[in-house]
Amino acid sequence: MSVSADQLQIRIWEEYLDELEARYARMAAELLFDDLLLEYEPEIWIPPTHLGQLPVQLAARVRELLVQQGDLAAAHERRRNAVARQWRAVASVPRPEECSAVYLDATS
């Protein structure tokens, strides 16, 4: 069975969009881990030019992904800023020069 040029173009774009969705899923999962957020460097997304023209059948999916991309970027920024504020607050607490162990008698 031969594949038409239009079908091939759709498959190529679908694979790309699947990869983009997987990347967004990873980004959403990173929102749960403070350490990852502090190290997160947002990538500048550049629309693909090497894939050819977007098939009309995939336009709605692409619009949904663009909304998801904007939502994730905003959520990452808010979460990252919140974590950074928490770390600054912790760092601002004065620490004694010499730490010693503290024991609590919880049985008496």
Long-range contacts (C-beta under 8 A, 24 or more apart in sequence): 6-55, 9-51, 9-52, 9-53, 9-55, 10-55, 10-57, 10-58, 12-51, 12-52, 13-51, 13-54, 13-55, 13-58, 14-58, 16-48, 16-51, 17-58, 17-61, 17-62, 17-65, 20-65, 21-65, 24-65, 24-68, 24-69, 24-72, 27-72, 27-76, 28-72, 28-75, 30-76, 31-75, 31-76, 31-79, 34-83, 34-86, 37-76, 37-79, 37-80, 37-83, 38-80, 38-83, 38-84, 38-87, 40-76, 40-80, 42-73, 42-76, 45-69
